[in-house]
Each structure stands twice: as structure tokens, then as C-alpha cells.
Amino acid sequence: MSEHPRSPGTDDPNARHDSNADSDPTVEGGLSSGRWLAGPDVLDAELHPDAQAALGRFLGSDPVGTLGEWADALRDQVGGRIRIEDLCLTDEPTPHWGTVDGDRHHFACFYDAVILAAIEDRPVDIRTESPGGAVIEAHAVGGTDLAVTPEEAVFSFGIDEAVDPPGEDGPTLERGYAAICPYVKAFPDVEAYERWAERVPAATVATPLAGATDLAGTLAADPSG
């Protein structure tokens, strides 16, 4: 197992950020339209324009409109679907882990434990910490069911707002780990997400953690059906 690179300083409270602090109409607490994704069509919900633009710049493409479009693009990059060897597994202890059949697997990015459940199609107990230190626990069963404590927990998806277009080697997974993993976090509630989002240099969106299996299931699904 190998540890993939992560961007330094992403939890710095003095980090510059202004793109999430706008005045668009709110749909959940103080979140602007396009930053809160919920309901049965999370993968088809339009992302905020700054997230669309940054994801497209990372891919070297037009803006990426939805999480479903992002999942399709990522699957293309890895040849069809995410596999265990594509996850941010690490031999070093982290606050983010998943336990499968008594074996604990540490991750640089907590969401990979959710993807692990979808890949393995069996139960995974997940434990992570928010940037503020709150413990969030979940029990995932395959790529469909996720029971979360606390129930109001949310998770963020984001990308470095200054991400560069791909080089000659294309939009590699390693570049994705550095630009995206630091902004995929769990939070005890939407207010905790908002406080974090206001100070990180990233374009982010949030969704209820209980619905996090939608994206994981799509990333892990066999394209042959």
C-alpha cells in the first residue's frame, strides 16, 4: 500500500478563500445555490459555477456540470471503474479509516472508505474526524446503504480553486489526490462545513453524508453492467 501526496496547509485557519463566500440565494442554512446538493438526484444537481470551472480546468475540458459528469470523467481516466489500488490507502495511521472483517485500513481521504464498501460490496465501519476535530462514524453496506452518526453529518467535495490544467501526462490520479483529497471532508453539521469552506482556497459543495453512497456506487460500478 502506498500513500499518495496531499496538499499542505489545507486546514490552516488563515488560508485565503473568497469564492465560497457569495450572496447567491441560499438553499440550506447560509449555503448558496449550487453548493448544497441533496435529494434523489444528487449526481445530476448542477454544481456551483466555480466548482464546474475548476473541475473542467483540472481535466483540460469544458466545465463539469454535475457530480455525475465528474464520476464519468474519473472512470474514463482509470479505465472503467475505481479499484482498490486506486484508493488513497496509507500504511501510516490517520484519523480516517474503514474496518472490513476486523481489518482496519487507513486512508488519506475518508471518502475512500465509503468507496471501499462499494468496491467490496460488503459492510465497512467508517471512522473519520472533521477539520475541527469532531468524530463522525458511519456503517456502509455495499454501495447503497450508509448509516451515519451524527445523523445530520454532511460531507464536502471540492477542488483547489487554483488547480492547473493537465500537462502532457494528462489529468492523473496523483494530481487529483493533491488537488481534491484535502477538500473531501466530513462534518458534524452543515454549519461546521460553512465555517470551514469560508477559509479554504477551494471550490466546494456539500451534501448529506447519509447520501454519500450515490457517488461511491457510481465510481465503483462495473461499466459492463
N, C-alpha and C positions, 0 to 999 in steps of 0.2 A: 504494500500500500504506500502511496506517495502523498505528500502534502503539496497542494497547489498554492501559488503565490496569492497574496491578498494585498490590497492597497493599505498603506499605513495611515494612521491618524483619522480613520473614518468615524470614530466615536468622540473626537475632540469637540468639547462644547463650544470652542471658539471657531470651529470650522465655518468658512463662509458659505452662506446659502441664501438665495433670494427667489429662486424660481418656484418654490412651493408656497411662498407667502403672497398669494394674489388675492384678487377680490371677486372672483367668479362666483356665481350663485352656488350656495352650499347645498349638499345633499345628505350629509351625515355630520352632525356637530359643526365644526368650522371647516370641513373639507370642501374644496371646490369641485365643480363638476368635472368628471374625468379622473378624479383622484380616489373616489370611493367606488369600488366595484363589488356589487352584491346581487343577489337574486339568482335565478336558474341559468342565466346567460352570461356568467362572468367572463367566459372566454371570448364572447362576442361583444362585450361592452367596449365602447370607444375609450381609449386611453387619453390622458391629458396631452395636448399638443407637444409639450416639451419632452415627455417620455416617448412619444411617437418619433420625434425628430432624432433624439439621441440613439434610440434603438436602430433606426434606419442608418444613421451615421456609422454605428458600430459594424453593421452588416455591409456597408457600402451600397445601400439601396435607398429606395424611396422610404418615407416614414412608415413605420409599422403601426397599423391602426389599433390592433387588439392583442390580447394575450394569446388568443388562438393563432393569429398570424405569426407571433413570435415563436410559439411552440412548433409550428410547421417549419419555420426557418431553421430553428435549432436542430430539429430532427434531420433536416437536409444536411446539416453540417456534420452530423455524426453517422450518417449513412442509414437512417431509418428510424432509430429509436435510441433513447438513453439506456446505457447498460451500466452495470455496477462499476466497471473500470472507468467510466466517465465521471463518477461522483467525486466530491471533494473529501475523500477519506484521508485520515491522517493517523499516524502512529502516536502523535503527541496528544495528551489529554486536552480537551476543550470543554467549554460549557454546553456543547451541543452534541447529543448522542442519541442513538437508537439501539434498542436491545431486541435481538431476534433469537428466540430459543435459548435464552440465557447468555448469549454472546453480545457484548457491548461494542458498538462501532462508533468511533468519534469522527466528527465532521467539522470542516472549516465553516460550512454553511448549514444551518439547522434544517433547511428545507430538503436537503438531500436525504434526510431520514424519512421524510414523507414520500419522496420518490422511491426510496429503497422498498418501502412497503408495497408500492405499486409494482415494482420490478419483481419482487419475490412472491407477490400475491399471497401474503400471509401476515399475521399480526406483528406489529412493531410498536414497542413502547418508546415514546419520544420524550426527551427532556432537553429544554433549552433555557437560556436566560435572555431577557431583553437588554438593550443597551443600558437601561437604568438599573439592572440587577434583579428584576422580578423573575421568578421562576415560572415557566409555562410548561405544562405537561400535556401529552396527548397520547391516545391509543389509536393507532391506524390499523385498519384491516384491508389489505389489498389496496386498490386504487379507488375505492368508493366511500368507505366509512372512516370518519375521524371524530373521536370524542375528545373534547378539549377542556382543560382546567386552567384558568377560569373560563367559563362559557363565553364571556364577552371578548376573549382574546382576538386580536387581529394580526395579520402578517403583512409585511411590506414587500413590494417588488420594485426595484429601482436600478438605475444605471448612472455611472459618473456622468455629470452633465457636460464635462469637457472631453469625453471619450473621443479618441482619434479614429478616422476611417481606417479600414484594414490595409495592411501592407501587402507585399507580394504573396505572402503565405495565407492570405485571406483572414476571415474572422474566426480565429482559432478558439478552442475551448479555454486554453490558458489565458488568452486575453479576456475572455468572458468571465473567468473566475476573478480576475483582478478588477474588472470594471463593474461587475454585477453583484458578486457574492457579499461584499461589505454592506450592501443595501437591501439584502433579503433577511429580514429580522422578524421576530415575534414580539408582540407587546401585550400587556395585560388588558388594555382597552384602547379605544381609538384616540383618546386624549393623550395617552403616552406616545402613540405614534406621531401625533401632530407636533408635540414638543420636540421630538427627535428630528422630524422632517424639516422643521424650520431652520435647523442648524447644520445640516449636512449638504455637501456640494453635489447633490444628485437630483435627478428627476425621478420621483417616486409615486407609487399608487398604493392603496391599501385595500384589503378585503377581509371579511371574517375568516379567522383561522379554521373554523369548522368547515368551510367550503374549499379548503386548500387542495383537496384531492382532485378537483377538476383538472387543474394544470398538470399535476403529477401523473394522473392517469393517462392524459394525452401524450406526455413526453415518453412514458414507458410502454405505450401500446405498440403492438406489432403491426406495422403498416400493411402487412399482407392480409390482415383481418383475422 
